[in-house]
């Protein structure tokens, strides 16, 4: 019509056309966080015609005032999960996946976004298994209704409500209804056999035509709890596990996705049993959220240089120790004493209460009046103790409120003392608050005392934490219901005695993790020294597992089935109940590519300290005669495996290690003899260190290393870290650690030979003077051992992703006697 355009215009039109085409193309969902079984790419992210996700996105932005970066992160991660579900346009499908988050990190937000996008994409029956208690189920129902359903209420059919008796029952017509295009049906129910049976009967009574039209998404919240088969036999699963399996079998088109922060039990499911709940199709490890306050912040990380770094790597100085003599005043010694035991407000509990009042006043001064503020008190699993503790706290507040509000009297003086101690150990973050005094907080402190409520939350309490009608200031006393799933909004102070022999249970108890916008300097945790040290060890193990998941994502062709084998190879992974780990006996374990170190010592047991030093003496002397001593580089080369094995058999590893066991080491050495036949052995020393009090074989007195212990240590010493990065290169050609290089990168420079490191440790080992610029870090104290200690580190050759060479050992599984009975607080499904 217009004839030929000039070449310049043709080029411009072509460029414009390409821009238009690119905007119309589907956005590719990059599965950067997932390990996936090969499948079709059917979902490319939200479309212009979607209804539920745009509404949820707007709600988060405009009403909840979420940060745009946080919304963008939820958008990307939820799109990745939806892309891994089965395509709902198919007539029949069965998909099983697992999403791993962090404790209190916003898993529910991701879950909610996944539901919104899945419904937009064509799923029309959403089933959410919301924990094992009425309270958790109701909390989840309220969250879904508030975040999604109420945005387009006319597009949802609800089979359950947020009422106490609002759990799933068979509908009046006994069946599910024919789905309507653009609409969805919602069920939020407990993982309890009666509910699962009612749901299954409803499915079975639903006409075939309707059933074929249902595209079901089952989301299993806290999927490591109750869902995993904990029976002793493969052909007789537990009732809840069997109930979920039967529902999945009965539905012609279903995607099942488990959500948890502790996936250990889930990866111990037998992956070769197709009917079970192993996540065979995908495993997604959600990225660590920005501004997340988690185990790394609280309990620290392994330093690059254990000689110099005694501060930052140990985490924040927010842990306060409850002395052993106080524990007896806070909880009964046994079940018989529960009937008559009356808990006391001990000195440390009083400090915790006073600090909570201070934190609430500070937050109000910072303009956070409209925010929730909560303290957790968790001292006993027994429900009668919860009520008595709550009564004691109420009486304490009543007796002292008048003086505290008026800034007078004995207890005002105690509040000032707590203020001085806490703000000295962990200064307030705002520079203009450094000169603040408690007296300046009295206007807000009076408000706190007026608004404060003491609530009891357990499996049978009639009270309900209600964060929906205005800002709340709570002191919450409770049991297991507080240790898993239930969100405590605005948590700043935790007083925590409950413990567990299981890693997954222990990690779930970390209610103090989460987001602390505007008050990250205020949280404190009062607990026992043992529990604090166990959390530190657990933080290291959890980080290692996440690193392994990330590593296997990078292996071409790796699937969730591969991860089933790899994750089980973490030494000492005694992290869930014995029944859930029964398939672990069929798997393998390996130290290949790993480095291990002793960080806990029986420093007060003279015979162990002496025997370990003598074992090292014998090793050094034998290494000299049977190996080659590289005097310039100070290590022995070519030391026979038999010599190293004899030393490890004689050496006593402190039994408080959660992830290092002598029997596992020896078993691995015995079965990997071909690869470990010849060793390098080195004595790591600091030239400025004090000479050892005893000779180390032919080397004589050697310079020792200084390793102070964490203040929580008592009967044993926890030094947090023994090895430095440079140590693993002691027998390498190039020993430069290249600041920023990872441990894995440095191991690649090593010869393919196992390395045993001996660390003579000075008995006194006083901590370095605290750097004024590093306030807010945990206290360290002098080691004060009965003699110079001998620590060991081992660097094994190989890489984590190398196939073959994996060896079975018996895992360290707690006995039933070691495991606490969680049902004593009435929070089990049968009692709720």
Secondary structure, DSSP 4 states (H G I P E B T S, - for coil): ---PPPHHHHHHHHHHHHHHHHHHSPPP---TTEEE--------S--TT--HHHHHHHHHHHTS---HHHHHHHHHHHHHHHHHSPPTTSSSEEEEEEEE--TTSSHHHHHHHHHHHHHHHT--EEEEEE-SSHHHHHHHHHHHHHHTGGGGGGGEEES--SSTT-S----TTSSPPPP-TT-EEEEEE-S-HHHHHHHHHHHHHS-HHHHHH--EEEEEETTTSSSS--SSSTTS--HHHHHHHHHHHH-SEEEEEEEES-THHHHTS-TT-TTS----SEEEEPPPPTTEE-HHHHH----S-TTT-SSGGG-BS-EEE--HHHHHHHS-SSGGGGTT------HHHHHHHHHHHHHHHHHHHTT-TTS-EEEEEE--S-HHHHHHHHHHHHHHHHHHHHHHHHT-HHHHHHHHHHHHHHHHHS--SSGGGTT--GGGGHHHHHHHHHHEEEEEESSS-S-----SSS--EEEEEESGGGTTT---TTEEEEEE----SSHHHHHHT-TT-EE-TTTTTT-EEEE-HHHHHHHHHHHHHHHHHHHHHHHHHTSTT--HHHHHHHGGGSTT---S-TGGGGGGGGS-B--TT-EEE--EE-TT-HHHHHHHHHHHHHHHHHHHHHSEEETTTTEEEEEEHHHHHHHHHHS---TT-SS--HHHHHHHHHH-TTTTSEEEEEEE--TTSPBPSS--GGG-S-BPBP--EETT-SSSEE-S----GGGGGTTSS-----TT--HHHHHTTS-SSEEEEEEEE-SS-PPPPPPGGGTTB--EE----SS-EEEEEEE--S-TT--S--B-----PPPGGGS--GGGGT-STTT-
